[in-house]
Amino acid sequence: MLECIVTKFGGSSLASDEQFRKVRSILELEPTRRYLVPSAPGKRFPNDEKVTDLLYKCHSLASEGKSFKEEFAKIRDRYLDIARGLHLKVDIESRLQEVEDGIASGKNADWCASRGEYLCALLMADYLGWRFLDAADGIVFNDDGQLNDDKTQEKLSALLADGKSTVVPGFYGAKENGEVHTFSRGGSDITGALVARAANADVYENWTDVSGFLMADPRIIENPAEISSITYKELRELSHMGASVLHEDAMFPVHRAGIPTNIRNTNKPYHPGTMISKNAPHEVSVPTITGIAGHKGYSVISVEKNMMNSEVGFGRKVLSVLEDAGVSFEHMPTGIDSMCVVVNSVSLAPHREEILAKIEELVDGSGSVSVNDNMSIIATVGRGMVHNCGTAARLFSAMSRARINVRMIDQGSSELSIIVGVNDSDFEATIHAIYHEFVE
C-alpha cells in the first residue's frame, strides 16, 4: 500500500477554476496524495497566454521604462477569476499588488517569473485547506545559479518531516542571500522531484494534459501507441532526443532515490499513464522498442589523419578544440584513421571557422577536415532490444526499403539504443519506416 504520493500539476491543469476542481477531485481519490507542486496557470484555450509569459513581458517592459499595466491586468484577472470561482478567502488582491509593485521597483526576471507559481500555490493551499510552503525556504541555489542538491535535501526534508499536507510552488528557490532564482522553463517538474525525494515518497505523480508518453511524435506518426512503462535510462535517451513531456533534469532526484514517476492526465484521471521506474517492471513480454525520437539540424565534422590510431591523445585534442569554443558534441563515431564529431549546427555556427582552422592545425597536412550539414539524428530506444536478435537488421532493412541513406550509425554498449544519422529531408520518412517495422 502506498503511504505517500507527491503530485505535480502543470499549467494546463491549473488554467481555470474548473481545472482547480479537477485537481481537488484527483487528490480526494487517494488520501496519500499529501504534497502538491503547482505550475503557474497555463493556457485556457489555444490563443490564450500563459501567466509566466505575461510576467516575463511585464518585467521586460518595466526594465525598458515602459508601462506594463495592460499585461499585468491580464494576470490580475486570471487569479481573481479563479479566486472568485472557488469562493476563496485568501487576500489575493494584496498579493497581486505586491507583485505589481515588485515588478515596478526593478525586481529581477527570476523573481518576476516565479510569482506565477507563488500566487497559484497560495490559491491552491487556500482551496484545499493545506499548508503553504514557500519554495524559497527549501530549495537552495549556489551563487552561480546551480542547485545545491545536498542543502536542498536537508532543508526540504526538515520542513516536510511532520507529514502535513503541503503545497510547494514549483519552478523556483533562492540563493543563500535570499535572492529568488528559477530553474529553466518547465522547472516545476524538478521541484516536484525534489519534494518527492525529500518526503521519501512512494510515487511521484506528474499530472499534465497528456496520458503519458507516446512511442513517437504524434505530429509525425498518426495516433502512435502509448508507452505503459519505461525505465529512467530509456527516458533519458528519449528526452535528450526530443521527447518533452517531462523536464529532463526532473529525472535525477527521483532516479537516485529509487522513486518511480507516473505521468498522468488531469483530464483523464483514471488513465494509468506511463510509469517510469529505476528498474524495468516485470513483464511477460517486453516490446522490442520503447520509443523513437530525434532532432534535425546537426553538422558532422569529419577528420581524417594518417596513423591517427597510433597518435596518443589525438581524439582528446580534437574535443578540446570544441571545449574551448564552448561547443558540446552529441556523438563521435571513429575508425582507424578517421573520426567524426556530431554537433548541433546552431551551436557550431558562431565558431565554425575557428574550430575548423584549429582542427586542421592538428591534422597538419597529413589528412583532411570537412563539415557536412543538414543531418538529423534519430534514436530508437528499448530495453527489449538486448533480448531480441536481429533488431538492428530489421531497423536497417526498413530504412533500406524506404530508400533512406544512412549517414551515421552509433550504438551504445548497453544496447539500449540504436542511433542513426540521416539527411534532414529524410527525417520524417525514417521515423515512419522504423515505427511501422516494429509497431505495426
C-alpha positions as CSV (number, residue, x, y, z in Angstrom):
1,M,0.0,0.0,0.0
2,L,1.3,3.5,-0.9
3,E,1.9,5.7,2.1
4,C,3.0,8.9,0.4
5,I,2.4,10.4,-3.1
6,V,3.8,13.7,-4.3
7,T,1.8,15.3,-7.1
8,K,2.9,18.0,-9.5
9,F,0.3,19.7,-11.8
10,G,1.3,21.5,-14.9
11,G,0.0,24.9,-16.1
12,S,-2.8,23.4,-18.3
13,S,-4.1,21.6,-15.2
14,L,-4.4,24.9,-13.3
15,A,-5.6,27.2,-16.0
16,S,-9.0,27.9,-14.5
17,D,-11.2,27.4,-11.5
18,E,-12.7,24.4,-13.3
19,Q,-9.3,22.8,-13.6
20,F,-8.7,23.5,-9.9
21,R,-11.8,21.5,-9.1
22,K,-10.4,18.6,-11.2
23,V,-7.2,18.7,-9.2
24,R,-9.0,18.5,-5.9
25,S,-11.1,15.6,-7.1
26,I,-7.9,13.8,-8.1
27,L,-6.4,14.4,-4.6
28,E,-9.5,13.1,-2.9
29,L,-9.4,9.8,-4.9
30,E,-6.2,8.9,-3.0
31,P,-5.7,10.2,0.6
32,T,-2.0,9.5,0.4
33,R,-1.6,12.3,-2.1
34,R,-0.3,14.7,0.6
35,Y,2.1,17.0,-1.3
36,L,1.2,19.2,-4.3
37,V,3.6,21.2,-6.5
38,P,1.8,23.6,-8.9
39,S,3.0,25.4,-12.0
40,A,1.6,28.8,-12.9
41,P,-1.7,28.9,-14.8
42,G,-1.3,27.9,-18.4
43,K,-3.5,28.4,-21.5
44,R,-7.3,28.0,-21.2
45,F,-7.7,27.9,-25.0
46,P,-5.2,27.8,-28.0
47,N,-4.8,31.6,-28.4
48,D,-4.6,32.3,-24.6
49,E,-1.4,33.4,-22.9
50,K,0.5,31.6,-20.1
51,V,0.8,33.6,-16.9
52,T,4.6,33.0,-16.9
53,D,4.9,34.5,-20.4
54,L,2.9,37.6,-19.2
55,L,5.1,38.0,-16.2
56,Y,8.2,38.0,-18.4
57,K,6.6,40.6,-20.6
58,C,5.9,42.8,-17.6
59,H,9.5,42.6,-16.5
60,S,10.8,43.3,-19.9
61,L,8.5,46.4,-20.3
62,A,9.4,47.7,-16.8
63,S,13.1,47.3,-17.5
64,E,12.7,49.4,-20.6
65,G,10.8,52.1,-18.6
66,K,7.6,51.3,-20.4
67,S,4.1,50.7,-18.9
68,F,3.2,47.1,-18.1
69,K,-0.3,47.9,-16.8
70,E,-2.2,46.2,-19.6
71,E,-0.2,43.0,-19.4
72,F,-0.5,42.9,-15.6
73,A,-4.2,43.5,-15.8
74,K,-4.5,40.2,-17.6
75,I,-2.5,38.4,-14.8
76,R,-4.7,40.1,-12.2
77,D,-7.9,38.9,-13.9
78,R,-6.6,35.3,-14.2
79,Y,-6.1,35.0,-10.5
80,L,-9.1,36.9,-9.4
81,D,-11.3,34.8,-11.7
82,I,-10.0,31.6,-10.1
83,A,-10.4,33.0,-6.6
84,R,-14.0,34.2,-7.2
85,G,-14.9,31.0,-9.0
86,L,-13.8,28.9,-6.0
87,H,-15.0,31.4,-3.3
88,L,-11.6,31.6,-1.8
89,K,-10.8,33.6,1.4
90,V,-7.1,34.3,0.7
91,D,-6.3,38.0,0.2
92,I,-5.0,37.5,-3.3
93,E,-5.6,41.2,-4.2
94,S,-2.9,42.4,-1.8
95,R,-0.5,39.7,-3.0
96,L,-1.1,40.7,-6.6
97,Q,-0.4,44.3,-5.6
98,E,2.9,43.2,-4.0
99,V,3.9,41.5,-7.3
100,E,3.0,44.6,-9.4
101,D,4.9,46.8,-7.0
102,G,7.9,44.4,-7.1
103,I,8.0,44.5,-10.9
104,A,7.8,48.3,-10.9
105,S,10.6,48.6,-8.4
106,G,13.0,46.7,-10.6
107,K,12.9,43.1,-9.2
108,N,14.9,40.7,-11.4
109,A,13.4,38.5,-14.1
110,D,13.6,35.4,-11.9
111,W,11.6,36.9,-9.1
112,C,9.0,38.3,-11.5
113,A,8.6,35.0,-13.3
114,S,8.4,32.9,-10.1
115,R,5.4,34.9,-8.9
116,G,3.2,32.9,-11.2
117,E,3.7,29.7,-9.2
118,Y,3.8,31.5,-5.9
119,L,0.4,33.1,-6.4
120,C,-1.1,29.8,-7.8
121,A,0.2,27.9,-4.8
122,L,-1.4,30.4,-2.4
123,L,-4.8,29.9,-4.2
124,M,-4.4,26.1,-4.2
125,A,-3.4,25.9,-0.5
126,D,-6.4,28.0,0.5
127,Y,-8.7,25.9,-1.7
128,L,-7.5,22.6,-0.3
129,G,-7.0,23.8,3.3
130,W,-3.4,22.7,3.1
131,R,-0.2,24.4,4.4
132,F,1.6,26.7,2.0
133,L,5.4,26.3,2.0
134,D,7.4,28.9,0.0
135,A,9.9,27.1,-2.2
136,A,12.4,29.8,-1.4
137,D,12.6,28.4,2.1
138,G,13.5,24.9,1.0
139,I,15.2,24.9,-2.4
140,V,18.7,26.2,-2.3
141,F,20.8,27.5,-5.2
142,N,24.5,28.4,-5.1
143,D,25.7,31.9,-6.0
144,D,26.4,30.6,-9.6
145,G,22.8,29.6,-10.0
146,Q,23.4,25.9,-9.7
147,L,21.1,23.8,-7.5
148,N,22.8,23.0,-4.1
149,D,21.4,19.4,-4.0
150,D,22.6,18.5,-0.5
151,K,21.4,21.6,1.2
152,T,18.1,21.4,-0.7
153,Q,17.6,17.8,0.5
154,E,18.5,18.8,4.1
155,K,16.2,21.8,4.3
156,L,13.2,20.3,2.4
157,S,13.3,17.1,4.4
158,A,13.2,19.0,7.7
159,L,10.4,21.2,6.5
160,L,8.2,18.3,5.4
161,A,9.1,15.9,8.2
162,D,5.8,16.3,10.0
163,G,3.9,14.7,7.1
164,K,1.4,17.6,7.0
165,S,-0.4,18.1,3.6
166,T,1.5,20.9,1.9
167,V,1.5,22.9,-1.3
168,V,5.0,23.9,-2.5
169,P,5.1,26.3,-5.6
170,G,7.3,25.0,-8.4
171,F,9.9,26.5,-10.7
172,Y,12.0,28.5,-8.1
173,G,14.1,28.5,-5.0
174,A,16.5,31.0,-3.5
175,K,20.3,31.6,-3.2
176,E,21.9,31.7,0.2
177,N,21.4,35.5,0.3
178,G,17.7,35.1,-0.2
179,E,17.6,36.2,-3.9
180,V,14.9,34.2,-5.8
181,H,16.3,32.0,-8.6
182,T,14.4,29.9,-11.1
183,F,15.1,26.7,-12.9
184,S,14.8,26.7,-16.7
185,R,11.3,26.7,-18.2
186,G,9.3,23.6,-17.2
187,G,11.3,23.6,-13.9
188,S,8.3,22.8,-11.8
189,D,8.9,19.2,-12.8
190,I,12.3,19.4,-11.0
191,T,10.6,21.0,-7.9
192,G,8.2,18.1,-7.8
193,A,11.0,15.5,-8.0
194,L,12.9,17.3,-5.2
195,V,9.8,17.3,-3.0
196,A,9.2,13.6,-3.7
197,R,12.8,12.8,-2.6
198,A,12.6,14.9,0.5
199,A,9.3,13.4,1.5
200,N,10.6,9.9,0.8
201,A,7.6,9.4,-1.4
202,D,6.4,6.0,-2.8
203,V,5.5,7.6,-6.1
204,Y,6.0,11.0,-7.8
205,E,2.9,11.8,-10.0
206,N,3.4,14.3,-12.7
207,W,-0.1,15.5,-13.9
208,T,-0.3,17.2,-17.3
209,D,-2.6,17.3,-20.3
210,V,-1.4,14.0,-22.0
211,S,-1.8,10.4,-20.8
212,G,1.9,9.7,-20.5
213,F,4.5,9.1,-23.2
214,L,3.8,8.1,-26.8
215,M,6.1,5.9,-28.8
216,A,6.7,8.6,-31.4
217,D,5.9,12.2,-32.1
218,P,2.1,12.4,-33.0
219,R,2.9,15.2,-35.4
220,I,4.8,12.6,-37.5
221,I,3.0,9.3,-36.7
222,E,-0.8,9.4,-36.6
223,N,-2.1,8.0,-33.3
224,P,1.2,6.5,-32.0
225,A,1.0,3.7,-29.4
226,E,1.2,4.7,-25.7
227,I,4.1,3.7,-23.5
228,S,2.8,2.0,-20.4
229,S,6.2,1.5,-18.7
230,I,9.7,2.8,-19.2
231,T,12.9,3.0,-17.3
232,Y,14.7,6.2,-16.3
233,K,17.6,5.2,-18.6
234,E,15.3,4.8,-21.6
235,L,13.6,8.1,-20.8
236,R,16.9,9.8,-20.5
237,E,17.7,8.7,-24.1
238,L,14.3,9.8,-25.4
239,S,14.2,13.1,-23.6
240,H,17.6,14.0,-24.9
241,M,16.4,13.4,-28.4
242,G,13.2,15.4,-28.1
243,A,10.6,13.7,-26.0
244,S,9.3,16.6,-23.9
245,V,6.5,15.5,-21.6
246,L,8.9,15.7,-18.6
247,H,11.7,18.1,-17.9
248,E,15.0,16.2,-18.5
249,D,16.6,17.3,-15.2
250,A,13.5,16.1,-13.2
251,M,14.6,12.5,-13.6
252,F,17.7,12.7,-11.5
253,P,16.5,13.3,-7.9
254,V,13.8,10.6,-8.0
255,H,16.0,8.2,-10.0
256,R,18.7,8.3,-7.4
257,A,16.2,7.8,-4.7
258,G,14.6,4.9,-6.5
259,I,11.2,6.6,-6.6
260,P,9.0,5.8,-9.6
261,T,7.4,8.6,-11.6
262,N,3.9,8.3,-13.0
263,I,2.9,10.6,-15.9
264,R,-0.9,11.2,-15.7
265,N,-3.6,13.2,-17.5
266,T,-5.6,15.6,-15.3
267,N,-8.5,15.5,-17.8
268,K,-8.5,11.6,-17.8
269,P,-7.7,10.8,-14.1
270,Y,-8.5,7.1,-14.4
271,H,-6.0,6.5,-17.3
272,P,-2.9,4.8,-15.8
273,G,-0.5,6.9,-17.8
274,T,3.2,6.0,-18.1
275,M,5.1,4.6,-15.2
276,I,8.9,5.4,-15.1
277,S,11.0,3.2,-12.8
278,K,14.6,2.7,-12.0
279,N,14.5,-1.0,-13.0
280,A,12.3,-2.5,-15.6
281,P,9.0,-3.8,-14.2
282,H,8.3,-7.5,-14.6
283,E,6.6,-8.0,-17.9
284,V,5.7,-11.3,-19.6
285,S,6.6,-9.8,-23.0
286,V,8.8,-6.7,-23.2
287,P,8.4,-4.8,-26.5
288,T,11.5,-4.7,-28.7
289,I,11.5,-1.0,-28.8
290,T,10.1,1.5,-26.3
291,G,10.1,4.7,-28.4
292,I,11.6,6.7,-31.2
293,A,12.7,10.3,-31.0
294,G,15.0,12.6,-32.9
295,H,16.1,16.1,-33.9
296,K,17.1,17.8,-37.1
297,G,19.9,20.3,-37.6
298,Y,23.2,18.7,-36.9
299,S,26.6,19.0,-38.5
300,V,29.3,16.3,-38.8
301,I,32.9,17.3,-38.6
302,S,34.9,14.6,-40.4
303,V,38.5,14.3,-39.5
304,E,41.0,12.0,-41.4
305,K,44.6,11.7,-40.4
306,N,47.2,9.2,-41.4
307,M,48.1,6.8,-38.5
308,M,45.6,8.5,-36.2
309,N,45.2,5.4,-34.1
310,S,48.9,5.4,-33.1
311,E,48.9,9.1,-32.1
312,V,48.1,9.1,-28.4
313,G,45.7,11.8,-27.3
314,F,44.6,12.9,-30.8
315,G,40.9,12.5,-30.1
316,R,41.3,14.5,-26.8
317,K,42.9,17.3,-28.7
318,V,40.1,17.5,-31.2
319,L,37.5,17.5,-28.5
320,S,39.5,20.2,-26.6
321,V,39.1,22.5,-29.6
322,L,35.3,22.1,-29.2
323,E,35.5,22.6,-25.5
324,D,37.5,25.8,-25.8
325,A,34.8,27.2,-28.0
326,G,32.0,26.1,-25.7
327,V,30.5,23.6,-28.1
328,S,29.4,20.2,-26.9
329,F,29.3,17.1,-29.1
330,E,26.5,14.6,-29.5
331,H,28.2,11.5,-30.9
332,M,31.7,10.5,-32.0
333,P,31.9,7.5,-34.4
334,T,35.5,6.6,-35.1
335,G,37.7,4.5,-37.5
336,I,41.4,3.6,-37.5
337,D,42.4,6.8,-39.3
338,S,39.3,8.8,-39.0
339,M,36.8,10.3,-36.6
340,C,33.5,12.1,-36.9
341,V,32.2,14.6,-34.3
342,V,28.5,15.3,-34.5
343,V,27.5,18.8,-33.1
344,N,24.4,21.0,-33.1
345,S,24.6,23.2,-36.2
346,V,23.3,26.3,-34.3
347,S,26.0,25.9,-31.6
348,L,28.7,25.3,-34.2
349,A,27.8,28.3,-36.5
350,P,29.4,31.2,-34.4
351,H,32.7,29.3,-34.0
352,R,32.7,27.3,-37.3
353,E,35.8,28.8,-39.0
354,E,37.8,29.0,-35.8
355,I,37.1,25.3,-34.9
356,L,37.9,24.0,-38.4
357,A,41.1,26.0,-38.5
358,K,42.4,24.6,-35.2
359,I,41.5,21.0,-36.1
360,E,43.3,21.5,-39.5
361,E,46.4,22.5,-37.5
362,L,46.2,19.2,-35.5
363,V,45.9,17.3,-38.8
364,D,49.0,19.2,-40.0
365,G,48.7,18.3,-43.7
366,S,48.5,14.5,-43.2
367,G,44.8,14.2,-43.8
368,S,41.7,16.3,-44.2
369,V,38.9,18.1,-42.3
370,S,35.4,18.7,-43.7
371,V,31.9,19.5,-42.5
372,N,28.6,18.1,-43.7
373,D,25.5,19.9,-42.6
374,N,21.7,19.1,-42.6
375,M,21.8,15.9,-40.7
376,S,19.1,14.5,-38.4
377,I,19.8,12.2,-35.5
378,I,17.2,9.6,-34.6
379,A,17.3,7.3,-31.6
380,T,15.4,4.1,-31.4
381,V,15.3,3.1,-27.7
382,G,14.2,0.0,-26.0
383,R,15.3,-2.3,-23.2
384,G,13.9,-5.2,-25.2
385,M,16.4,-4.9,-27.9
386,V,19.1,-6.7,-26.0
387,H,16.8,-9.8,-25.8
388,N,15.6,-9.8,-29.4
389,C,18.1,-11.0,-32.1
390,G,18.1,-9.1,-35.4
391,T,16.8,-5.8,-34.1
392,A,19.5,-3.8,-36.0
393,A,18.9,-5.9,-39.1
394,R,15.2,-5.1,-39.0
395,L,15.8,-1.4,-38.5
396,F,18.2,-1.0,-41.4
397,S,16.1,-3.2,-43.7
398,A,13.1,-1.0,-43.0
399,M,15.2,2.1,-43.9
400,S,16.6,0.4,-47.0
401,R,13.1,-0.4,-48.2
402,A,12.2,3.2,-47.7
403,R,15.3,4.1,-49.8
404,I,16.8,6.1,-46.9
405,N,20.6,6.6,-47.0
406,V,22.2,6.1,-43.6
407,R,24.9,8.8,-42.9
408,M,25.9,7.6,-39.4
409,I,25.4,4.7,-37.1
410,D,26.1,4.6,-33.3
411,Q,25.1,2.0,-30.8
412,G,26.0,2.2,-27.1
413,S,27.5,-0.8,-25.2
414,S,24.3,-1.2,-23.2
415,E,22.4,-2.0,-26.4
416,L,19.6,0.3,-25.1
417,S,19.5,2.4,-28.2
418,I,20.4,2.5,-31.9
419,I,21.2,5.9,-33.2
420,V,21.2,6.8,-36.9
421,G,22.1,9.9,-38.8
422,V,20.1,10.7,-42.0
423,N,19.6,13.7,-44.2
424,D,17.2,16.3,-42.7
425,S,14.9,15.7,-45.7
426,D,14.6,12.0,-44.7
427,F,13.8,12.7,-41.0
428,E,10.1,12.0,-41.1
429,A,10.4,9.1,-43.5
430,T,12.9,7.4,-41.2
431,I,10.7,7.6,-38.2
432,H,7.8,6.3,-40.2
433,A,9.9,3.4,-41.5
434,I,11.2,2.4,-38.1
435,Y,7.9,2.8,-36.3
436,H,5.9,0.7,-38.7
437,E,8.6,-2.0,-38.8
438,F,8.4,-2.6,-35.0
439,V,4.9,-1.4,-34.0
440,E,2.6,-2.2,-36.9
